[in-house]
């Protein structure tokens, strides 16, 4: 019975440590998003395709990270498609 209490105690300690670690990780991630990502509704440049509005999102890496994986022509094509999609979603013509 003693070993069962020990296992329960250590399981509780590990669970509590994971909860605290998750909360700290979330706070750091939120602070970095607030510092480096544009706020929702702010205009951002999309690789020369002109400014687009980030609708309700705090992540701008979708467009800017594309050039790291693709070539310049492909990322420009993707940026134009995203601008067109944003225009159709928000009902404004480009």
VMD Tcl script that draws the C-alpha trace (Angstrom):
set ca {
  {0.00 0.00 0.00}
  {2.94 2.34 0.61}
  {4.15 2.01 -2.96}
  {0.68 2.93 -4.23}
  {0.79 6.20 -2.28}
  {4.26 6.91 -3.65}
  {3.12 6.32 -7.22}
  {0.09 8.58 -6.66}
  {2.22 11.31 -5.11}
  {4.73 11.32 -7.99}
  {1.98 11.13 -10.61}
  {0.34 14.19 -9.00}
  {3.64 16.07 -8.90}
  {4.33 15.26 -12.57}
  {0.82 16.31 -13.57}
  {1.11 19.59 -11.69}
  {4.54 20.25 -13.24}
  {3.13 19.66 -16.74}
  {0.22 22.03 -16.08}
  {2.59 24.75 -14.86}
  {4.97 24.16 -17.78}
  {2.05 24.40 -20.25}
  {0.86 27.67 -18.72}
  {4.35 29.16 -18.92}
  {4.71 27.98 -22.54}
  {1.35 29.57 -23.43}
  {2.28 32.89 -21.83}
  {5.62 33.02 -23.66}
  {3.95 32.16 -26.98}
  {1.27 34.80 -26.48}
  {3.87 37.44 -25.61}
  {5.91 36.60 -28.73}
  {2.78 36.73 -30.93}
  {1.84 40.10 -29.51}
  {5.34 41.43 -30.05}
  {6.10 40.17 -33.57}
  {2.76 39.56 -35.34}
  {0.52 42.35 -36.61}
  {-2.75 42.88 -34.73}
  {-5.96 41.74 -36.44}
  {-7.07 44.17 -39.13}
  {-3.63 45.70 -39.72}
  {-2.29 45.99 -43.26}
  {0.80 43.90 -44.03}
  {2.92 43.57 -47.19}
  {2.74 40.17 -48.91}
  {6.01 39.89 -50.89}
  {5.39 42.79 -53.24}
  {1.76 41.87 -53.92}
  {0.58 44.95 -52.08}
  {-0.80 45.29 -48.60}
  {-3.38 42.81 -47.36}
  {-5.51 42.89 -44.24}
  {-4.95 40.13 -41.74}
  {-8.55 39.30 -40.81}
  {-8.76 38.30 -37.16}
  {-5.44 36.45 -37.24}
  {-2.33 37.16 -35.23}
  {-0.10 34.97 -37.41}
  {1.61 36.54 -40.43}
  {3.97 33.64 -41.09}
  {1.59 32.05 -43.64}
  {2.70 34.35 -46.43}
  {6.15 35.34 -45.27}
  {7.25 31.77 -44.55}
  {6.24 30.63 -48.03}
  {9.39 31.96 -49.69}
  {11.56 29.83 -47.41}
  {10.01 26.65 -48.83}
  {9.24 27.74 -52.40}
  {11.05 29.70 -55.04}
  {10.45 33.42 -55.51}
  {8.03 32.94 -58.42}
  {5.96 30.38 -56.53}
  {5.76 32.52 -53.40}
  {4.73 35.54 -55.48}
  {1.99 33.41 -57.08}
  {0.84 32.26 -53.65}
  {0.83 35.82 -52.32}
  {-1.38 36.96 -55.22}
  {-3.77 34.07 -54.61}
  {-4.01 34.95 -50.91}
  {-4.67 38.61 -51.73}
  {-7.41 37.54 -54.15}
  {-8.92 35.18 -51.59}
  {-8.88 37.87 -48.89}
  {-10.60 40.27 -51.28}
  {-13.36 37.79 -52.09}
  {-13.91 36.87 -48.45}
  {-14.21 40.51 -47.39}
  {-16.19 41.57 -50.45}
  {-13.74 44.20 -51.69}
  {-12.42 44.13 -55.22}
  {-8.68 44.12 -55.89}
}
mol new
graphics top color blue
foreach p $ca { graphics top sphere $p radius 0.5 }
foreach p [lrange $ca 0 end-1] q [lrange $ca 1 end] { graphics top cylinder $p $q radius 0.2 }
display resetview
